[in-house]
Amino acid sequence: MFTKKLSAMAAILLAAVFVAGSACSPAATPTPVIVTPTPGPTPTAAAAAETLLIGNLSILSGAGTGYGFPASRGLEKGVELWNGKGGVVAGGKRYMLKLDTYDWGYTADSGRTAAEKSMNAGAKIIFGVGTAPSSGAQQVTDPNKVLLFVASIADALVDQKYPYTFRNLNGAGDAFAPAMDYVWKMYPNNRKLFATAWNDATGKLSWDTWKPALEKMGWSKIDFQFYEPGTTDFAPFVNSYLVPSGADVLGMITRTGGETGQLVKAARQFGYKGVIVWAAGGGGGVQELSIAGDLADGVVVNQEWDWEGQFVNPAGQEVAREYIRKYGVNPSVHLINALDGLRMLEAALVKAGTADTTVLKNTFPTVEWDSYHGGKGKLWEVNGRLATFLYGMPVSVYNAKDKKLVNVGFGLPPRLQK
């Protein structure tokens, strides 16, 4: 899949700087780290076969499908690659994967219900998307020693009281940093921020993590207001909160399904002329922003980008090209994070020699894997646990004329910044 590895120095340089596309010459453009999968033991007919049932609990209807479908399809692709090479041999057994898929929507109750169904079907390893359903799921997975990989930006989910929960996604303080850093540097005179998130468990936990990260940046003023999920007419919200704030930067933690596009459209229609940052992109960006038409031109987007553009690792480019050909839309960061989650599982399984979830839980912090983001993936500490992914990502802006995202820079989470 990949060409030869770059030198370790090139990898370090990529992980150490933030580059704004408008400021770089071709020679200064960071070269993505190219990685080669570490070959595992070759499966043999003599190795006893065992099927690992993987719970695939995702958002496949309603708001949030821009996150859910790429994550679910990423697991499907990962299982295809895993089984296509004849499985993974560990401890004398050949492990094959099978997905157990449920649409768990976007609530804590639905998350718990779907997790119970998957556990009853025999799943001891579950992947889930979304903070609210993940928070419901871990109430039953953790006590039953079921491993839960959550694609959630909320740090509260990977607390020490949930030792069987891991996160294959940057936390809010890290995930939103690249786009906010880009705006901070490109618009030095814009220092008044209005931020918003949707008013449910996901939005509240996200804001709890995002707020201290924003305060550390030094904005001269930060105003914040929740909006009600499912809102289609944002005119009252814009006129009551955004416009009176006098903000010159609008930072949005908003969902797909029309909410983001409608908020951008209303903001511009009612005279807001500042910078707009979709800090929690992560899926369906082009389709979402096209709702606002030309009014969305120049919106800065996090967690989604031009997959053929600069700053994207060749591994990510390859799986994204296949995704676009197959589904006709851009994927999101959740696609490659699901694949990375399975790669971490493979590395731990081989090292541990067993699928026992307690042993795997203790092994995850000790392994590295070839990441689709480039370089070696590993777990980083949050809440006193090595339990979360951490990686840099491109930053893009929306080109309304061409209806596409254009990569303009590469950003790093605060903990990777030197």
N, C-alpha and C positions, 0 to 999 in steps of 0.2 A: 504493500500500500504506500510505503513511504520511500524516499531516497535516503542517502546516507545522513548520519547525524551531523549537526553543526558542532563546533568546538564548545567546550564548557564555557569559555569566555563569552562567546556569542550569546549563549543562553542567559548568562548573568547580566549582560548588557540589556537584553530584552526585558528582563524582570526588574531592571533598576530605574527605568526612566519612563516619563510620560511624554509622548510626542504629539504635538498638534499638527495635523496634516497640512494646515495652511502655512505652517512655518518650516516644513521640511523640504529639503532638496532630495532628489532621488537617492543620492549617496547616503543621506542621513536617515532614510526610512528603515525602521527596524526590520530585520529579516526574521520571519517566524522560525521558531525552533522546529526542526524536523526530527521526528523520533521514529524508531523502529521497534515494533513489539518484541518483547523478550520471548523467545520460543520456550514453550513449556514442554513437559514430557510428552512424547508421542503416544497417543492412545493405542493400546494393543488389544487384540481380541481376548487376551488372557485376563485383562483387567475387568473386574466385575462391574457391571453397569448399574448406576443408581440415578434416578430422576430427582432433581431439585425443583420443587414447585415454587415459582416466584410470584408473589402477589403483585399485580399491576393495577394499582388503584389510582385512577386519574380522573380529571375533569373532562368529560366527553360530551357534556351538554350544558347549555346555559352560559352564563358569564364565566370567563376563565378558560375557555377551550383553546385559546391561543397559547396557553401554558400546557394544558392537558394533552392535546394531541401530539405535539412534538415529543413530550416526555414518554408517552405510551409507545409511539412509533420508534423512539430511540431504544426502548427496551426490546421491541420486536426485532429491530436490526441487530442489537447485541446478542440476542438469543440465536438469531440466524447465524451470526459469525461464530459464536461459541459452539453450537451443534454442528456447523458446517465443517469444522476441523476435527470432528469426531469426539467432541467433548473435552473435558479437562481431567487429567489423571492426578489424583492426590490420595496418598495413603493406600495405594493398591486398588482404588476404585476409579471407575471412569464416570464422571458426573456429566449428565445431560440436563438441559434446562427445559422447563415447560412453564408457560405463563398462565396465570389465573387472573383474568381481567374483569374489573368492575368499574362502573361509572359511579363515583362517590360524590359528585356534585361539589358543593362549596360550603358545607356546614359541618360543625363538630359532630352532630348526631349521625349524619350520613357517613362521616369518616369512621366512626366507631362501628356502625352497622356493617359497612363493607369490610372492615378489618376482621370482624368476627366471622363473616362468611368465608373469607379467604383462609383464616386460621382453621375453621371447621373443615375446609376442603383439604387441609394438610400443609398449607404454606407456613414455613418457619422464617422466611425472608420476604419482606414486603417493601415495595417502592411506592411512594405516594407523593402527590403534588398538591400544594396549597396549604396555607397555615392552619385555617380552621379545621378542615377534615383531618389533617395530620395530628392536631392537638387532641381530637377525639379518638383517633386510632391508637395513639400511644398510651391511652388509659387502659387499653386491654392488651396491646402487644408487649409492653415492657414487663408487666407482672407475669406474663406467660413465656418470657425469654424468647420472644420473637423479634428478630432484627428488623428495624424500620428505618429505611432510607427516606428522608424527607427533602423534597424540593421546596423549601420554605426559607424566607429571609429573616424569620424571627429567631433570635438567639434563645428565647425562653424554651424552645423545643429541645435544645441539646444541653439542657441543664444536667447536673450530676445526678439528679434523682431519676433520670431516664437513661441508664447506662446502655440500653440496647437500641437507642435512637442515634442515628448519625445523619449528617446533612450533606447532600451532594449539590450544594449551591452556596454561593457567597451569602453571608449575612447582610442585613440591610445597611449597616454601617460601612461595609466593604462593597456590596453590590452596586450601590448608588453613587459611590465615590468617583468613578471615572467620568461620568457625564457632568457631575457637579464641579469637578476639578477643571474640566474643559471649559465650562462656562465661566468659572472664576478667573481663569487665565486669559480667555479670549475677550471677556467683557469686564475690564477692570473698573469701570465706572458704575457697574450695576451691582449694588450691594444690599438692596432691599428685597427680601425674599418672602413670597407667599407660598406656603406649602399646603397640600391637601392629600387626604387618603380616604378610602371608603370606610364607612362607619359599621364595621363588624369586627370580629375577633382578629381576622387577618390584618385589616387596616390598623387596628389599635396596636397590635404587637409590632407591626412594621414601623409605625410612627415612634413607638417607644425606643426602638433601636436606632432609627434614622435621626431623631431629634438631637441626641448628644453629639453625633457625628457632624451634623450641620453647625451646631453651636461652636465646635472646635475650629471651624473654618474662619469664623470671625465676621459673619454678616453683621452689618450695622443695625439691621432690624429683621426679625423673623415673625411673621404672622402665620397662623395655622387654623384651618377649619376642616372638620370632617364633612363629607357629602354622603347622602344616602345612596346605598347601592341600588342599582336599577333606575337611577335618574335618567330621564331622556331630555328634559328641558332644563338646561343649566343657566338660563337667563337670570332667574332670581338669585341663584348662588353667586354668579359673577357680579351682579349689581349690588348685592348685599355685603359681599366679603372681599372679592378680588379687587374691584375698582376702587373702593374706599381705602384699601390698604396702602395705595400708592406704590406698590411693589414694582420693581423693574425686572424681576425674575419670578417665573411661576414654575414651581417644582411639583410634579404630579406623581403620586402613587395611585394609579387608576387602572381599572380592569379593561380587558377587551370586551367585545360584545356591544360596542357603540358608545360606551361611556366616555372613553378617552377622546374619540373623534368629536363627540358632541360638546365636550367641555372646551376643547381647542376652538371649535367653530364659534361658540358663544362668546368666548373671551375676545376673539378678534372682532366679531360683529359689534360688540359693545365697547370698542375703543381701546382695548388693552394692546399696548405696543411694545411691551417688554419681551424678554427672551422666555421661551417655553421649553422646559426640560421634562421629557417623559422618563423619569428616573427608574420606574419599574415597568419597563417595556416587557420584553420577554416572550413576545408571541403575537403574530397577526398585525405587526406594525404598519405595513404598507396598506393593508385592507382597512385598518382602523383609522389611520390618518387621512386616507382618501375620502372619508366621510366629510371632512372639513374642506376638501378641495384645495384651492390655491391658498386658503387661509392657514393651512398647516405647513406651508413652505418654511423651511429653516428650523423646524422643531428638532431639538437635540434628543437623541434616543439612546437609551442604555439597554444592554442585554439583547440587542438585535441589530443586525448590520448587513452590509453587502457581503455575502459569503464568498464572492469571487474577488473582493477588493483587498487592498493592502491590510496588513496586520492580522490576517487570518491564517492560522496554521494549516499546512497542506492536508493534515488528517481531517480537520473540520471542513475544509473545502470539499474534500471527496465525498464525505457522507452527506453534506448539504446539497451537492449537485444531484446526487441520487434522489434525495428527498424532494427536491424541486421538480425533477423529471417525473417522479411518481405521483406527487400530490398537487403540483401546480401552484404551490405557495411557498414562501420562505419558511424555514424552520426557525426555532429560537434557541437560545442557550440551553434550554431544557433537553434538546435532542442530544447534544454531546455530553451533557452532565449525566444523563441516564447511561450512556455508553461507558463513561468513566466510572460510574458506580459499579457496573458489571466487571470492569477491568480490576478495580480494587478487590472485589469479591474473588475473582480468579486468583490474584496474587496471594490473598490471605488463605484461600483454600489450599493452594499448592504448598504454602509454607506450613500451615497447620496440619495438613494431612487428614483433616476431618471436617465434616459439615456441622459439627456440634456448634450451636449458636453461641454458647458461652465462650468456647475456645476461639471462635472467629471474632467475637467482640473484643477479646483481649489481643488478637493478632492484628486487627485493622490498623492500629496506630504504629505498627512496626514495619509496614510494607510500603513500597513505592510502586508506581505503575506508569506506563507510557500514556500520557494524557493527550486527549484530543485537542486540548488548549495549547499543547506544546510543552516539551520538557517532561520532567518527572512529576507526577501527581503524588501528593501525600496529604495526610490529615494535619490540620492546624488547630491550635488550642482556642477554645471558647468556653467560658464559664468553668475554667479549670480542667477541661477535658480536651484531648485530641480527638475532635469529633466533627470537624467541618472542612469542606473543600475551600481552597483559596486560590484565586487565579486572576490574572489580568485579562482585559477584554478591549476590543475596539470600541470607539465611540462613533456614532453616525449622525447625520442630519438628513431630514426628509426633503427630497427634491420633488416638489409638487408637479412640476411640468412633466417630468419623466415617470412620476409615480414610483420612485425607488429610493432606497436608502443609500447614502454615500458615506463611506468611511472617512473620517477626518482626523482621527487620532487614536492613540492607544493609552489606556489608563490602568493604573494599578490600585488594588485595595490599599488602604493606609498601612496595614501591617507589612506590606511588601515594599513600601516606599522607603528609600534610604535617605 
